[in-house]
Amino acid sequence: KSSRRRYLTFEPDTGGFNNKRMSFEIIIILAALSGRTLVLPPEQYMYLLQPKRGDKRKGRRQLTDYFNLTENIELMRHVPIISSEEFLQLEGGEDGIISMTGFNETWRTHLHEVSKSCEERKKSDVYC
């Protein structure tokens, strides 16, 4: 058995809030049952959850905006949770799961940007 940490990454459901909630609940259960660290996707626009006037994040949201994940001690005991940005910092090196040695500086910079926030639009500079 490997001593290396194992992860579960996912893309959030693109439907409405209830679809997101139900699929996210299943993902948490999968992470708990498989003993993996859950990697949250980057901030992104969420369907039907429109930004309010003066929103500094321009409508981008993270699942932690709607679910109390990182402050829930009982949940964290069973399912370690990290952000995409943390995942890239932990596993994006030469000895990590994601070797970045084959990427030039432009691509490495782009990967770090989209690990923080991205869009589903293919014409976007920060496409997921």
C-alpha positions in Angstrom: 0.0 0.0 0.0 1.3 3.4 -1.0 2.1 6.0 1.7 1.4 8.8 -0.7 -1.8 10.8 0.0 -4.7 10.0 -2.4 -7.1 12.6 -3.7 -10.6 12.9 -5.2 -11.0 15.8 -7.7 -14.3 16.6 -9.4 -16.2 19.2 -11.5 -19.3 20.6 -9.9 -22.6 19.9 -11.5 -23.6 22.6 -14.0 -27.3 22.5 -13.1 -29.2 24.5 -10.5 -28.3 24.7 -6.8 -30.2 21.5 -5.8 -28.3 19.5 -8.4 -25.0 20.9 -7.1 -26.0 20.1 -3.5 -27.0 16.5 -4.2 -23.9 15.7 -6.3 -21.6 17.4 -3.8 -23.1 15.3 -1.0 -22.3 12.1 -3.0 -18.8 13.3 -3.7 -18.2 13.9 0.1 -19.4 10.3 0.8 -17.1 8.9 -1.9 -14.1 10.8 -0.4 -15.0 9.4 3.0 -15.5 5.8 1.9 -12.3 5.8 -0.2 -10.1 7.5 2.4 -9.2 10.3 0.0 -8.5 14.0 0.4 -11.3 16.0 -1.3 -10.0 18.7 -3.7 -12.5 21.5 -4.2 -12.7 23.0 -7.6 -11.7 26.6 -8.2 -14.1 29.5 -7.8 -16.4 29.8 -10.8 -19.8 31.1 -12.0 -22.7 29.1 -10.7 -25.8 28.7 -12.8 -28.8 30.7 -11.5 -26.8 32.2 -8.6 -26.4 35.7 -10.0 -24.0 38.2 -8.5 -25.5 41.1 -6.5 -24.6 44.7 -7.1 -21.2 45.5 -5.8 -20.0 41.9 -5.8 -16.2 42.1 -5.7 -15.9 38.5 -6.9 -18.0 39.2 -10.0 -20.4 36.3 -9.4 -17.7 33.7 -8.9 -18.4 31.3 -6.0 -16.8 28.4 -4.2 -18.7 25.5 -2.7 -17.5 26.7 0.8 -19.7 29.8 0.3 -22.8 27.5 0.6 -21.6 24.6 2.7 -19.8 24.8 6.1 -16.9 22.5 5.2 -13.6 23.6 6.6 -15.1 24.6 10.0 -16.9 21.3 10.5 -14.5 19.4 12.7 -16.4 16.1 12.5 -16.4 16.2 8.7 -12.8 17.2 8.5 -11.9 14.2 10.7 -13.3 11.9 8.1 -12.7 13.8 4.9 -9.7 16.1 4.6 -10.6 19.0 2.3 -8.2 21.3 0.3 -8.6 23.8 -2.4 -7.4 23.3 -6.0 -4.7 25.9 -5.3 -3.4 24.0 -2.3 -3.5 20.7 -4.4 -1.3 22.3 -7.1 1.1 23.6 -4.4 1.4 20.2 -2.8 1.5 18.0 -5.9 2.7 20.3 -8.7 6.4 19.8 -8.2 8.9 17.5 -9.7 8.1 14.7 -7.2 4.4 15.4 -7.1 1.5 13.8 -8.8 1.4 16.6 -11.4 4.9 17.0 -12.7 5.2 20.6 -14.1 8.6 20.1 -15.6 7.2 19.7 -19.2 5.3 23.0 -19.0 6.8 26.4 -20.0 6.5 29.3 -17.6 3.4 30.6 -19.4 1.5 27.3 -18.9 2.7 27.0 -15.2 1.4 30.5 -14.6 -1.9 29.7 -16.3 -2.4 26.5 -14.2 -1.8 28.5 -11.0 -4.4 31.1 -12.2 -7.1 28.6 -13.0 -6.5 26.8 -9.7 -7.9 29.9 -8.0 -10.7 30.9 -10.3 -11.9 29.8 -13.7 -14.8 29.9 -16.2 -16.6 27.3 -18.2 -16.4 29.4 -21.4 -13.8 28.1 -23.8 -13.1 31.6 -25.1 -12.1 32.7 -21.6 -8.5 33.3 -20.7 -9.1 31.3 -17.5 -11.0 28.3 -19.0 -11.3 25.4 -16.6 
